Amino acid sequence: MLSLSMVFSLFLLCYLTVQFVKLQREKRKLPPGPAPIPIIGCLWNLKFFRLERDIVTEVAKSYGNIYTLWFGRTPVVLLNGFQAVKDGLTTHPEDVAGRPLAPFFLAMAHNKGILLATGSTWRHQRRFSLMTLKSLGLGKTSLEYQIQEEAGHLVENFANTKGKPMNPSFALTLAVSNVICAVVFGHRFSNDDKTFHHLLEAMECIFKFGGSLCHHVYDVFPWLMRHLPGPHKKALSCCEEVSSFIRKEISSHQDRGALDEPQDFINCYLAQIEKSKGQPKPAYDESNMIQCIFDLFLGGTETSSTTLYWALLYMVAYPDVQAKVQKEIDATVAPCQRICYEDRKNLPYTNAVIHEAQRFSNIISIGVPRLCVKDTMIRQFPIKRGTIIFPSIASALKDPNEWETPGEFNPSHFLDKDGNFTCPEAFIPFSIGHRMCLGDHLARTELFIFFSNLLKAFTFHLPEGVKDVNLEPILGGTMQPHYFEICAVPR
């Protein structure tokens, strides 16, 4: 008579055999890739828990630039290199405009807002947000004036250090964040605002968790992770802290009452909610408003401030580049003149350095995943509705087929033979296709105005006795540099 353990073993063997056969059948319908096994997919190889650019590119050498990895039972199509990313996201852009409702994304945003929502929710919120941002000055001189004001505060903050060693991270984050705060909340925050400090710390925690090993484990085993302590609990707590802050700002706007001419994003959204009252299923409600503001606040702060953080590190790592930027600025801009975005046309080298800082830092290693919303084709591969796609933005920004020296910091990537600024097609830090970052113009303007005004006012160098510069990134939702200190010496 068979023992209970033998019966269980036979049942498990049969189950795994059936799952293996099903897996092989499904595998044949997708682009090639490493062999998955039942339950854990390709995660038998622990390196797939961290999809760094080098790993994505290494696997592509064996299977091609469009291949499949299995995370548990879920297949994911990877796009490596610029041409694969471009073909995957722009050949049939409407087919890949969805967002997978991965367990952590769902716990974080509940399919609300812009960044992590999909379907009709995303379409309504993105369209409204883009129209509202334009009405509030996106791409106009009124918003550029706000950026210049913040650049002035940033220069003042740096000047207050009197050339002593300091870490520029918080000052940069505060300046960039205050631009989006003025648009969304209608006011800026002071350096001494403790609540705002906590808010920026909460956002940093969320981004550090994104893309981490624990994040990937949560998405593969959500039923387990919900019952375990860990950094995922802290990240979700930080999400709630940011949302709570936004609720208070909304409540403050409601107490002041409606305005004839809305002055900020909250006013505009409250007016839109009022217009939507009485509809059977209104697309605009408070939960979507909170998440839209969350997305604008998070996206409008972290990416630009991190890029500027890297840019200053590159200036101390490559002092000859810094000197050349300053020489160009001095020859073009009057000493008492504030630099504006239009000046980029007369500062081609400075503009090239900023773009190269974006390319070389490639702060978003893997773009936020896409979802096929209908059956489609990517090159010769049929991709079924519901398939998740990971576009490797970093592999496009360091594609050896597109860049002369992809592994080096080289502003010449953005200059033609006559020294004029030129932007290669493979420069896609804001992604491409229907889900391209809606704040790309704002980010470009911020990066140029903040960076050029800082280089006009200061020369940056390492503190006395410090010789080494660590250019290796710390992995997370964005690729952060290791902690460093620099001296901002007034010119």
LINWOVEN-V532430 format. One record per pair of residues at least 24 apart in sequence whose ideal C-beta (glycine too) atoms are under 10 Angstrom apart, sorted by the first residue. I is the first residue (numbers start at 0). GAP is how many residues later the second one is. Records with the same first field share a line. If there is no record, write none. Layout:
I=GAP / GAP
This chain:
14=24
18=54
21=51
22=47 / 50 / 52
25=42 / 44 / 47 / 49 / 358
26=41 / 43 / 48
28=39 / 46 / 352 / 353 / 354 / 355 / 358
29=36 / 37 / 38 / 40 / 45 / 46 / 47 / 351 / 352 / 353 / 354 / 357
30=32 / 33 / 34 / 35 / 36 / 37 / 44 / 46 / 47 / 48 / 347 / 348 / 349 / 350 / 351 / 352 / 356
31=30 / 31 / 32 / 34 / 35 / 36 / 349
32=26 / 27 / 29 / 30 / 31 / 33 / 34 / 35 / 36 / 37 / 42 / 43 / 44 / 45
33=25 / 28 / 29 / 33 / 34 / 35 / 36
34=35
35=32 / 33 / 34 / 35 / 36 / 37 / 39
36=33
37=32 / 34 / 35
38=33 / 34 / 181
39=30 / 31 / 32 / 33 / 180 / 181
40=27 / 28 / 29 / 30 / 31 / 32 / 33 / 34 / 35 / 179
41=26 / 27 / 28 / 29 / 30 / 33 / 34
42=26 / 27 / 28 / 29 / 173 / 174 / 177
43=26
44=24
45=167
47=28 / 168
48=163 / 164 / 165 / 166 / 167 / 168 / 171
49=161 / 162 / 163 / 166 / 315 / 316 / 425
50=25 / 27 / 160 / 165 / 314 / 315 / 339 / 341 / 343 / 424
51=159 / 313 / 314 / 340 / 342 / 421 / 423 / 427
52=27 / 309 / 312 / 313 / 339 / 340 / 341 / 342 / 343 / 344 / 345 / 426
53=311 / 340 / 341 / 344
54=310 / 337
55=24 / 25 / 309 / 310 / 334 / 336 / 338 / 339
56=24 / 335 / 337 / 338 / 341 / 342 / 343
59=24 / 332 / 335
63=315 / 317
64=314 / 327 / 330 / 334
65=312 / 313 / 314 / 315 / 317 / 323
66=314
67=313 / 315 / 319
68=319 / 321
70=31 / 145 / 148 / 149 / 317 / 319
71=147 / 148 / 149
72=147
73=26 / 28 / 145 / 146 / 312 / 313 / 314
74=309 / 311 / 312 / 313
75=24 / 293 / 311 / 312 / 313 / 314
76=292 / 293 / 295 / 301 / 304 / 306 / 310 / 311 / 312 / 313 / 314
77=288 / 310 / 311 / 312 / 313 / 314 / 317
78=287 / 288 / 291 / 299 / 310 / 311 / 312 / 313 / 314 / 316 / 317
79=310 / 311 / 312 / 314 / 315 / 316 / 319
80=311 / 314 / 315 / 317 / 318 / 319 / 320 / 321 / 345
81=310 / 311 / 313 / 314 / 315 / 316 / 317 / 319 / 320 / 321 / 342 / 343 / 344 / 345 / 346 / 350
82=296 / 313 / 316 / 318 / 319 / 342 / 343
83=294 / 295 / 307 / 308 / 311 / 312 / 315
84=282 / 304 / 305 / 306 / 307 / 308 / 310 / 311 / 312 / 314 / 341 / 343 / 346 / 347 / 348
85=305 / 310 / 339 / 340 / 342 / 346 / 347
86=290 / 291 / 292
87=282 / 288 / 290 / 291 / 293 / 295 / 301 / 302 / 303 / 344 / 345
88=278 / 281 / 289 / 300 / 302 / 339 / 342 / 343 / 344 / 345 / 346 / 347
89=342 / 343 / 344 / 346
90=285 / 286 / 287 / 288 / 342
91=280 / 282 / 283 / 284 / 285 / 286 / 291 / 341
92=277 / 283 / 339 / 340 / 341 / 342 / 343
93=279 / 280 / 282 / 339 / 340
94=275 / 276 / 277 / 278 / 279 / 280 / 281 / 282 / 283 / 288 / 290 / 338 / 339
95=274 / 275 / 276 / 277 / 278 / 280 / 282 / 287 / 291 / 293 / 295 / 337 / 338 / 339
96=25 / 26 / 29 / 273 / 274 / 275 / 276 / 277 / 336 / 337 / 338
97=24 / 271 / 272 / 273 / 274 / 275 / 276 / 287 / 288 / 289 / 290 / 291 / 336 / 337
98=269 / 270 / 271 / 272 / 274 / 289 / 336
99=119 / 268 / 269 / 270 / 271 / 272 / 286 / 287 / 288 / 289 / 290
100=270
101=113 / 114 / 116 / 117 / 118 / 120 / 267 / 269 / 286
102=112 / 115 / 116 / 117 / 118 / 119 / 120 / 122 / 123 / 129
103=105 / 106 / 110 / 111 / 112 / 113 / 114 / 115 / 118 / 121 / 128 / 131 / 132
104=105 / 110 / 114 / 263 / 264
105=113 / 116
106=111 / 115 / 118 / 119 / 125 / 128 / 129 / 132
107=98 / 101 / 102 / 124 / 127 / 128 / 130 / 131 / 132 / 135 / 183 / 186
108=130 / 134 / 178 / 181 / 182 / 185 / 186
109=177 / 178 / 181
110=177 / 180
111=173 / 174 / 175 / 176 / 177 / 178 / 179 / 180 / 182 / 183
112=174 / 175 / 176 / 177 / 178 / 179 / 180 / 181 / 182 / 183 / 185
113=174 / 177 / 178 / 179 / 180 / 181 / 182 / 185 / 321 / 324
114=176 / 177 / 179 / 180 / 181 / 183 / 184 / 253 / 320 / 322 / 323
115=175 / 178 / 179 / 252 / 253
116=171 / 174 / 175 / 178
117=252 / 253 / 255 / 317
118=252 / 254
119=161 / 163
120=162 / 167 / 170
121=312 / 313
122=160 / 311
123=148 / 152 / 158 / 159 / 160 / 164
124=144 / 158 / 159 / 163 / 164 / 166 / 167 / 170
125=166 / 169 / 308 / 309 / 312
126=156 / 311
127=137 / 140 / 141 / 144 / 155 / 156 / 160 / 161 / 164
128=136 / 139 / 140 / 163 / 164 / 166 / 167 / 309 / 310
129=308 / 309
130=137 / 141
131=51 / 52 / 130 / 132 / 133 / 135 / 136 / 137 / 139 / 140 / 160 / 164
132=47 / 50 / 51 / 132 / 135 / 163 / 167 / 305 / 306 / 308 / 309
133=304 / 307
134=127 / 130 / 133
135=46 / 47 / 48 / 50 / 126 / 127 / 128 / 129 / 131 / 132
136=45 / 46 / 305
137=45 / 300 / 301 / 303 / 304 / 307
138=202 / 302 / 303 / 306
140=199 / 200 / 201
142=36 / 39 / 40 / 298 / 299 / 302 / 303
143=35 / 196 / 197 / 198 / 298 / 301 / 302 / 305
144=193 / 195
145=32 / 33 / 34 / 35 / 36 / 37 / 42
146=28 / 29 / 31 / 32 / 35 / 193 / 194 / 295 / 298 / 299 / 300 / 301 / 302 / 303 / 306
147=190 / 191 / 192 / 193 / 297 / 301 / 302 / 305
148=26 / 29 / 30 / 33 / 39 / 189
149=24 / 25 / 26 / 27 / 28 / 29 / 31 / 32 / 38 / 296 / 299 / 300 / 303
150=24 / 28 / 187 / 188 / 189 / 295 / 297 / 298 / 299 / 300 / 301 / 302 / 303 / 305 / 306
151=186 / 301 / 305
152=25 / 35 / 37 / 38
153=24 / 154 / 295 / 296 / 299 / 300 / 303
154=183 / 295 / 298 / 299 / 301 / 302 / 303 / 333 / 335
155=35 / 301
156=34 / 331
157=154 / 296 / 299 / 300 / 302 / 328 / 329 / 330 / 331 / 332
158=298 / 299 / 329 / 331
159=31 / 328
160=297 / 325 / 326 / 327 / 328 / 329
161=325 / 326 / 327 / 328
162=295 / 296 / 298 / 324 / 325 / 326 / 327
163=299 / 321 / 323 / 324 / 325
164=297 / 298 / 299 / 301 / 319 / 320 / 321 / 322 / 323
165=297 / 319 / 320 / 321 / 322
166=142 / 316 / 317 / 318 / 319
167=137 / 140 / 141 / 144 / 145 / 286 / 292 / 316 / 317 / 318 / 320
168=31 / 35 / 136 / 137 / 139 / 140 / 143 / 311 / 312 / 314 / 315
169=27 / 30 / 31 / 34 / 135
170=134 / 137 / 317
171=129 / 132 / 133 / 134 / 135 / 136 / 137 / 139 / 140 / 278 / 282
172=27 / 28 / 30 / 31 / 128 / 129 / 131 / 132 / 133 / 135 / 136
173=26 / 127 / 131
174=126 / 129 / 130 / 133 / 271 / 275 / 279
175=124 / 125 / 126 / 127 / 128 / 129 / 130 / 131 / 132 / 266 / 267 / 270 / 271 / 274
176=26 / 120 / 121 / 123 / 124 / 125 / 127 / 128
177=123
178=121 / 122 / 125 / 263 / 264 / 266 / 267 / 270 / 271
179=85 / 113 / 116 / 117 / 118 / 119 / 120 / 121 / 124 / 259 / 262 / 266
180=68 / 83 / 115 / 116 / 119 / 120
181=81 / 82
182=80 / 81 / 82 / 83 / 113 / 114 / 117 / 256 / 259
183=62 / 65 / 80 / 81 / 82 / 84 / 85 / 108 / 109 / 110 / 112 / 113 / 116
184=60 / 61 / 64 / 65 / 67 / 68 / 78 / 79 / 80 / 81 / 82 / 108 / 112
185=63 / 66 / 67 / 70 / 73 / 76 / 77 / 78 / 79 / 80 / 81
186=62 / 65 / 76 / 77
194=50 / 53
195=49
197=40 / 43 / 44 / 47
198=39 / 42 / 43 / 45 / 46 / 47 / 98 / 102
199=42 / 101 / 102 / 105
200=37 / 40
201=32 / 33 / 35 / 36 / 37 / 38 / 39 / 40 / 41 / 42 / 43 / 96
202=35 / 36 / 38 / 39 / 91 / 94 / 95 / 98 / 99 / 102 / 274
203=34 / 97 / 98 / 101 / 102 / 272 / 273 / 274 / 276
204=26 / 29 / 30 / 32 / 33 / 34 / 36 / 37 / 271 / 272
205=28 / 29 / 30 / 31 / 32 / 33 / 35 / 36 / 88 / 92 / 96 / 270 / 271
206=28 / 31 / 91 / 94 / 95 / 96 / 99 / 156 / 269 / 270 / 271 / 273
207=26 / 27 / 30 / 266 / 267 / 268 / 269 / 270 / 272
208=25 / 26 / 27 / 29 / 30 / 267 / 268
209=25 / 92 / 158 / 265 / 266 / 267 / 268
210=153 / 154 / 155 / 264 / 265 / 266 / 267 / 268
211=263 / 264 / 265
212=262
214=261 / 262
218=150
234=242
238=52 / 55 / 59
241=48 / 51 / 52 / 55 / 56
242=44 / 47 / 48 / 50 / 51
243=46
244=45 / 48 / 49 / 52
245=40 / 43 / 44 / 45 / 46 / 47 / 48 / 51
246=39 / 42 / 43 / 46
248=41 / 44 / 48
249=36 / 39 / 40 / 43
253=32
264=24 / 27 / 28 / 31 / 32
265=26 / 27
268=24
294=143 / 144
295=142 / 143 / 146
297=179
298=138 / 139 / 140 / 143 / 144
299=137 / 138 / 139 / 142 / 143 / 146
301=61 / 175 / 176 / 178
302=55 / 60 / 61 / 126 / 127 / 134 / 136 / 137 / 140 / 143 / 144 / 174 / 175
303=54 / 59 / 135 / 138 / 139 / 140 / 141 / 142 / 143 / 146
304=141 / 142 / 145 / 173
305=55 / 57 / 58 / 167 / 170 / 171 / 172 / 173 / 174 / 175
306=47 / 50 / 51 / 54 / 55 / 56 / 122 / 136 / 139 / 140 / 143 / 144 / 171
307=46 / 49 / 53 / 138 / 139 / 142 / 143 / 146
308=48 / 52 / 54 / 169 / 171 / 172 / 175
309=47 / 48 / 50 / 51 / 52 / 53 / 99 / 161 / 163 / 168 / 169 / 170 / 171
310=42 / 43 / 45 / 46 / 47 / 49 / 50 / 136 / 139 / 140 / 143 / 144 / 149
311=45 / 139 / 142 / 143 / 146 / 148 / 169 / 172 / 174 / 176
312=44 / 48 / 147 / 149 / 156 / 157 / 158 / 168 / 169 / 171 / 173
313=39 / 42 / 43 / 46 / 47 / 95 / 97 / 146 / 155 / 157 / 167
314=38 / 42 / 136 / 139 / 140 / 143 / 144 / 145 / 146 / 171
315=143 / 144 / 145 / 146 / 147 / 150 / 153 / 168 / 169 / 170 / 171
316=92 / 145 / 151 / 152 / 153 / 154 / 167
317=35 / 38 / 91 / 92 / 93 / 151
318=140 / 141 / 142 / 143
320=28 / 31 / 32 / 35 / 36 / 88 / 89 / 90
321=31 / 133 / 136 / 137 / 138 / 139
322=132 / 136
323=25 / 26 / 29 / 87
324=24 / 25 / 26 / 27 / 28 / 29 / 86 / 126 / 127 / 130 / 131
325=24 / 126 / 129 / 130 / 131 / 132 / 133 / 165
327=25 / 124 / 127
328=123 / 124 / 126 / 127 / 128 / 162
329=126 / 161
331=120
332=119 / 120 / 123
334=121 / 156
336=119
337=111 / 114 / 115 / 118
338=109 / 110 / 111 / 112 / 113 / 114 / 115 / 116 / 117
339=105 / 108 / 109 / 112 / 113
340=100 / 103 / 104 / 105 / 106 / 107 / 108 / 111
341=106
342=105 / 106 / 109
343=77 / 100 / 101 / 104 / 105 / 108
344=75 / 76
346=74 / 101 / 105
347=63 / 66 / 67 / 68 / 70 / 71 / 72 / 73 / 74
348=62 / 63 / 65 / 66 / 70 / 72
349=61 / 71 / 98 / 101 / 102 / 105 / 106
350=60 / 63 / 64 / 70 / 72 / 93 / 96 / 97 / 100 / 101
351=58 / 59 / 60 / 61 / 62 / 63 / 67 / 68 / 69 / 70 / 71
352=56 / 58 / 61 / 62 / 98 / 99 / 102
353=57 / 60 / 90 / 93 / 94 / 96 / 97 / 98 / 101
354=56 / 58 / 59 / 60 / 66 / 67 / 68 / 69 / 72 / 74 / 89 / 92 / 93
355=47 / 52 / 53 / 54 / 55 / 56 / 57 / 58 / 59 / 71
356=52 / 54 / 90 / 94
357=39 / 56 / 69 / 71 / 72 / 85 / 86 / 89
358=35 / 37 / 38 / 39 / 44 / 47 / 50 / 51 / 52 / 54 / 55 / 65 / 67 / 68 / 69 / 70
359=37 / 38 / 43 / 46 / 47 / 48 / 49 / 50 / 51 / 53 / 111
360=33 / 36 / 48 / 68 / 110 / 112 / 117 / 118 / 119 / 120
361=30 / 31 / 32 / 33 / 34 / 35 / 36 / 67 / 111 / 116 / 117
362=30 / 31 / 34 / 66 / 110 / 113 / 114 / 115 / 116 / 117 / 118
363=27 / 28 / 29 / 30 / 33 / 65 / 66 / 67 / 73 / 113 / 114 / 115
364=27 / 28 / 29 / 30 / 32 / 108 / 110 / 111 / 112 / 113 / 114
365=24 / 25 / 26 / 27 / 28 / 29
366=24 / 25 / 26 / 27 / 29 / 61 / 62 / 63 / 64 / 65 / 66 / 68 / 69 / 70
367=25 / 63 / 67 / 69 / 109
369=61 / 63 / 64 / 65
390=37 / 40 / 41 / 42 / 44
392=35 / 36 / 37 / 38 / 39
393=35 / 79 / 85
395=29 / 30 / 31 / 32 / 33 / 35 / 36
396=29 / 30 / 31 / 32
397=28
398=27
400=25
401=24 / 25
402=24
408=62
453=34
454=36
455=35
456=31 / 32 / 33 / 34
457=28 / 29 / 30 / 31 / 32 / 33
458=28 / 29 / 30 / 31 / 32
459=26 / 27 / 28 / 29
460=25 / 26 / 27 / 28
461=24 / 25
462=24
